[in-house]
């Protein structure tokens, strides 16, 4: 069985979607627990992708292909896991690009990597106003809010969201992560947020700050 997990992990890393789907079907046919397929195969593969991306050994196109292959396998598992209802899930993360900013690629990569790491992702899109972030938090009972800005002019919107989070009484319950080309760790500290400089760092950060 270890060989199956390893093969599945390698297929995810290599972005071999058809092989991922085939191996997941094979594992299910052999009555391998779906949560083991997810954790030991799919998520294990994306964990490697996150590290390699962070170290500069993988690039955006390769990460996207790997994430899509992982999602193809996960799509086969979701109905089974949902029916069973007994799989351990990690925290929920609301993610979006702030108001006035229409950039989507970086945010999508982060979302896919976080989902690949086992987090439940609520992607609320681009050009997201403060009110939509707050509504998403209330509706999903999220643990983390992740915001992206690719323009210097839209960075202040991050602070507006954080201020609203505090005003709504979620300041002690919600961890806020920010990132994007113009964003720095210094700025993140100024607005009381955690900083991730790329998708790999975002995964590592989320794992560290997620409520135990």
BASE-449774 format. One record per residue (C-alpha): residue number from 1; residue in one letter; z, y, x. Coordinates in nm, 2 decimals. Example, Ala and Ser with C-alpha at 12.3 -4.5 7.8 and 13.67 -1.06 7.14 Angstrom:
(pt 1, A, (0.78, -0.45, 1.23)) (pt 2, S, (0.71, -0.11, 1.37)) 
END
This chain:
(pt 1, X, (0.00, 0.00, 0.00)) (pt 2, X, (0.07, 0.23, 0.29)) (pt 3, X, (-0.30, 0.20, 0.38)) (pt 4, X, (-0.40, 0.32, 0.04)) (pt 5, X, (-0.18, 0.63, 0.06)) (pt 6, X, (-0.31, 0.70, 0.41)) (pt 7, X, (-0.67, 0.67, 0.30)) (pt 8, X, (-0.60, 0.90, 0.00)) (pt 9, X, (-0.43, 1.15, 0.22)) (pt 10, X, (-0.72, 1.15, 0.47)) (pt 11, X, (-0.97, 1.19, 0.19)) (pt 12, X, (-0.79, 1.49, 0.06)) (pt 13, X, (-0.78, 1.65, 0.41)) (pt 14, X, (-1.15, 1.58, 0.45)) (pt 15, X, (-1.23, 1.72, 0.11)) (pt 16, X, (-1.40, 1.39, 0.00)) (pt 17, X, (-1.37, 1.43, -0.37)) (pt 18, X, (-1.55, 1.12, -0.48)) (pt 19, X, (-1.34, 0.90, -0.25)) (pt 20, X, (-1.02, 1.07, -0.37)) (pt 21, X, (-1.11, 1.00, -0.73)) (pt 22, X, (-1.21, 0.64, -0.65)) (pt 23, X, (-0.88, 0.58, -0.46)) (pt 24, X, (-0.67, 0.72, -0.74)) (pt 25, X, (-0.84, 0.50, -0.99)) (pt 26, X, (-0.79, 0.20, -0.76)) (pt 27, X, (-0.42, 0.28, -0.72)) (pt 28, X, (-0.38, 0.32, -1.10)) (pt 29, X, (-0.55, -0.01, -1.15)) (pt 30, X, (-0.30, -0.17, -0.92)) (pt 31, X, (-0.02, -0.02, -1.12)) (pt 32, X, (0.09, 0.20, -0.84)) (pt 33, X, (0.34, 0.46, -0.98)) (pt 34, X, (0.14, 0.78, -1.05)) (pt 35, X, (0.42, 1.00, -0.91)) (pt 36, X, (0.39, 0.80, -0.58)) (pt 37, X, (0.01, 0.85, -0.58)) (pt 38, X, (0.07, 1.23, -0.63)) (pt 39, X, (0.34, 1.27, -0.36)) (pt 40, X, (0.25, 1.02, -0.10)) (pt 41, X, (-0.13, 1.07, -0.12)) (pt 42, X, (-0.24, 1.39, -0.28)) (pt 43, X, (0.05, 1.62, -0.19)) (pt 44, X, (0.09, 1.46, 0.15)) (pt 45, X, (-0.27, 1.55, 0.22)) (pt 46, X, (-0.24, 1.91, 0.11)) (pt 47, X, (0.07, 1.94, 0.33)) (pt 48, X, (-0.14, 1.86, 0.63)) (pt 49, X, (-0.41, 2.11, 0.51)) (pt 50, X, (-0.14, 2.38, 0.48)) (pt 51, X, (-0.02, 2.33, 0.84)) (pt 52, X, (-0.37, 2.31, 0.98)) (pt 53, X, (-0.48, 2.63, 0.79)) (pt 54, X, (-0.17, 2.81, 0.91)) (pt 55, X, (-0.24, 2.70, 1.27)) (pt 56, X, (-0.60, 2.81, 1.25)) (pt 57, X, (-0.74, 2.46, 1.27)) (pt 58, X, (-0.89, 2.48, 0.92)) (pt 59, X, (-1.08, 2.76, 0.76)) (pt 60, X, (-1.11, 2.90, 0.40)) (pt 61, X, (-1.42, 2.69, 0.30)) (pt 62, X, (-1.25, 2.37, 0.42)) (pt 63, X, (-0.93, 2.45, 0.24)) (pt 64, X, (-1.11, 2.52, -0.08)) (pt 65, X, (-1.29, 2.19, -0.06)) (pt 66, X, (-0.97, 2.00, 0.02)) (pt 67, X, (-0.79, 2.17, -0.27)) (pt 68, X, (-1.07, 2.08, -0.51)) (pt 69, X, (-1.06, 1.72, -0.40)) (pt 70, X, (-0.68, 1.71, -0.45)) (pt 71, X, (-0.72, 1.87, -0.80)) (pt 72, X, (-0.98, 1.61, -0.90)) (pt 73, X, (-0.74, 1.33, -0.82)) (pt 74, X, (-0.45, 1.52, -0.99)) (pt 75, X, (-0.66, 1.56, -1.30)) (pt 76, X, (-0.66, 1.18, -1.34)) (pt 77, X, (-0.28, 1.17, -1.30)) (pt 78, X, (-0.18, 1.46, -1.52)) (pt 79, X, (-0.22, 1.29, -1.86)) (pt 80, X, (-0.02, 0.99, -1.74)) (pt 81, X, (0.25, 1.19, -1.59)) (pt 82, X, (0.27, 1.41, -1.90)) (pt 83, X, (0.30, 1.11, -2.12)) (pt 84, X, (0.57, 0.96, -1.91)) (pt 85, X, (0.76, 1.29, -1.88)) (pt 86, X, (0.98, 1.16, -1.60)) (pt 87, X, (0.81, 1.29, -1.29)) (pt 88, X, (1.01, 1.53, -1.08)) (pt 89, X, (0.85, 1.87, -1.07)) (pt 90, X, (0.91, 2.16, -0.84)) (pt 91, X, (0.96, 2.52, -0.96)) (pt 92, X, (0.71, 2.73, -1.16)) (pt 93, X, (0.53, 3.01, -0.98)) (pt 94, X, (0.36, 3.30, -1.17)) (pt 95, X, (0.08, 3.44, -0.95)) (pt 96, X, (-0.16, 3.73, -0.99)) (pt 97, X, (-0.34, 4.01, -0.83)) (pt 98, X, (-0.17, 4.34, -0.91)) (pt 99, X, (-0.31, 4.62, -1.14)) (pt 100, X, (-0.61, 4.80, -1.01)) (pt 101, X, (-0.71, 4.52, -0.77)) (pt 102, X, (-1.00, 4.29, -0.86)) (pt 103, X, (-0.98, 4.06, -0.55)) (pt 104, X, (-0.95, 3.70, -0.65)) (pt 105, X, (-1.04, 3.46, -0.36)) (pt 106, X, (-0.73, 3.50, -0.15)) (pt 107, X, (-0.51, 3.47, -0.46)) (pt 108, X, (-0.70, 3.16, -0.57)) (pt 109, X, (-0.65, 2.99, -0.23)) (pt 110, X, (-0.28, 3.06, -0.24)) (pt 111, X, (-0.25, 2.92, -0.59)) (pt 112, X, (-0.45, 2.60, -0.51)) (pt 113, X, (-0.24, 2.54, -0.19)) (pt 114, X, (0.09, 2.59, -0.38)) (pt 115, X, (-0.03, 2.35, -0.66)) (pt 116, X, (-0.13, 2.11, -0.39)) (pt 117, X, (0.23, 2.13, -0.26)) (pt 118, X, (0.36, 2.02, -0.60)) (pt 119, X, (0.45, 2.36, -0.76)) (pt 120, X, (0.36, 2.43, -1.12)) (pt 121, X, (0.12, 2.73, -1.10)) (pt 122, X, (0.07, 2.99, -1.38)) (pt 123, X, (-0.23, 3.20, -1.26)) (pt 124, X, (-0.25, 3.51, -1.46)) (pt 125, X, (-0.56, 3.65, -1.29)) (pt 126, X, (-0.66, 3.98, -1.14)) (pt 127, X, (-0.59, 4.34, -1.23)) (pt 128, X, (-0.26, 4.23, -1.38)) (pt 129, X, (-0.04, 4.51, -1.54)) (pt 130, X, (0.34, 4.50, -1.50)) (pt 131, X, (0.38, 4.40, -1.86)) (pt 132, X, (0.17, 4.08, -1.82)) (pt 133, X, (0.38, 3.97, -1.52)) (pt 134, X, (0.70, 4.02, -1.72)) (pt 135, X, (0.56, 3.84, -2.02)) (pt 136, X, (0.46, 3.55, -1.80)) (pt 137, X, (0.81, 3.53, -1.65)) (pt 138, X, (0.96, 3.52, -2.00)) (pt 139, X, (0.72, 3.27, -2.14)) (pt 140, X, (0.73, 3.02, -1.85)) (pt 141, X, (1.09, 3.06, -1.72)) (pt 142, X, (0.93, 3.09, -1.38)) (pt 143, X, (1.14, 3.08, -1.06)) (pt 144, X, (0.90, 3.26, -0.83)) (pt 145, X, (0.65, 3.55, -0.88)) (pt 146, X, (0.37, 3.58, -0.63)) (pt 147, X, (0.17, 3.90, -0.61)) (pt 148, X, (-0.15, 3.98, -0.41)) (pt 149, X, (-0.30, 4.32, -0.32)) (pt 150, X, (-0.61, 4.37, -0.11)) (pt 151, X, (-0.62, 4.75, -0.14)) (pt 152, X, (-0.37, 4.99, 0.01)) (pt 153, X, (-0.40, 5.20, -0.31)) (pt 154, X, (-0.28, 4.90, -0.53)) (pt 155, X, (0.03, 4.81, -0.31)) (pt 156, X, (0.27, 5.04, -0.51)) (pt 157, X, (0.20, 4.82, -0.82)) (pt 158, X, (0.40, 4.55, -0.64)) (pt 159, X, (0.71, 4.77, -0.64)) (pt 160, X, (0.65, 4.86, -1.01)) (pt 161, X, (0.66, 4.49, -1.10)) (pt 162, X, (0.97, 4.43, -0.89)) (pt 163, X, (1.15, 4.72, -1.05)) (pt 164, X, (1.05, 4.59, -1.40)) (pt 165, X, (1.18, 4.24, -1.30)) (pt 166, X, (1.52, 4.39, -1.22)) (pt 167, X, (1.53, 4.61, -1.53)) (pt 168, X, (1.46, 4.31, -1.74)) (pt 169, X, (1.77, 4.14, -1.59)) (pt 170, X, (1.57, 3.88, -1.38)) (pt 171, X, (1.66, 4.03, -1.04)) (pt 172, X, (1.90, 3.75, -0.95)) (pt 173, X, (1.69, 3.47, -1.10)) (pt 174, X, (1.34, 3.54, -0.97)) (pt 175, X, (1.22, 3.53, -0.61)) (pt 176, X, (0.92, 3.75, -0.54)) (pt 177, X, (0.66, 3.68, -0.29)) (pt 178, X, (0.39, 3.93, -0.18)) (pt 179, X, (0.08, 3.91, 0.04)) (pt 180, X, (-0.26, 4.05, 0.11)) (pt 181, X, (-0.45, 4.22, 0.39)) (pt 182, X, (-0.27, 4.56, 0.38)) (pt 183, X, (0.07, 4.41, 0.30)) (pt 184, X, (0.32, 4.37, 0.59)) (pt 185, X, (0.66, 4.22, 0.63)) (pt 186, X, (0.81, 4.57, 0.67)) (pt 187, X, (0.66, 4.67, 0.33)) (pt 188, X, (0.79, 4.35, 0.17)) (pt 189, X, (1.14, 4.42, 0.28)) (pt 190, X, (1.12, 4.78, 0.16)) (pt 191, X, (1.04, 4.66, -0.19)) (pt 192, X, (1.28, 4.37, -0.18)) (pt 193, X, (1.03, 4.09, -0.16)) (pt 194, X, (0.94, 3.79, 0.06)) (pt 195, X, (0.63, 3.82, 0.27)) (pt 196, X, (0.36, 3.55, 0.33)) (pt 197, X, (0.07, 3.65, 0.56)) (pt 198, X, (-0.16, 3.37, 0.45)) (pt 199, X, (-0.18, 3.07, 0.21)) (pt 200, X, (-0.02, 2.82, 0.46)) (pt 201, X, (0.28, 3.06, 0.51)) (pt 202, X, (0.31, 3.10, 0.13)) (pt 203, X, (0.35, 2.73, 0.09)) (pt 204, X, (0.62, 2.71, 0.36)) (pt 205, X, (0.79, 3.02, 0.22)) (pt 206, X, (0.79, 2.89, -0.14)) (pt 207, X, (0.94, 2.56, -0.02)) (pt 208, X, (1.22, 2.75, 0.16)) (pt 209, X, (1.31, 2.99, -0.12)) (pt 210, X, (1.27, 2.77, -0.42)) (pt 211, X, (1.60, 2.72, -0.61)) (pt 212, X, (1.78, 2.40, -0.51)) 
END
